[in-house]
Amino acid sequence: MNEENLNTQVIESLIAVAPEIAPEEINPAVSFRDQFDIDSIDFLNFILTLEKQLGIKIPEVDYPKLSSQQGSINYLLKFLR
């Protein structure tokens, strides 16, 4: 899976738990929690949605690495290789 596909998966997973977010409003370098009204349950659901869409299991210790769009992409690129 390439970076563009992962980016799409990350955005789709985020919008699945926070449909009020417009993709063009996402700053890739800033934490989702700092940009949007996302609580810990929403963030957990984001992780679970990614796991389901990508068919992977993300260790809980790695969750903080997925706190932003770019962080998620960077992590998943390494994780899926």
Number of C-alpha atoms within 10 A of each C-alpha: 10 10 13 10 10 19 18 13 18 24 19 18 21 24 15 15 18 17 11 11 16 10 13 7 9 16 13 15 11 14 19 19 14 10 13 13 11 17 11 9 10 16 20 15 17 24 23 16 19 23 14 12 13 14 9 13 12 16 7 9 7 10 14 12 16 21 20 21 21 19 17 22 23 16 15 23 14 8 11 10 6
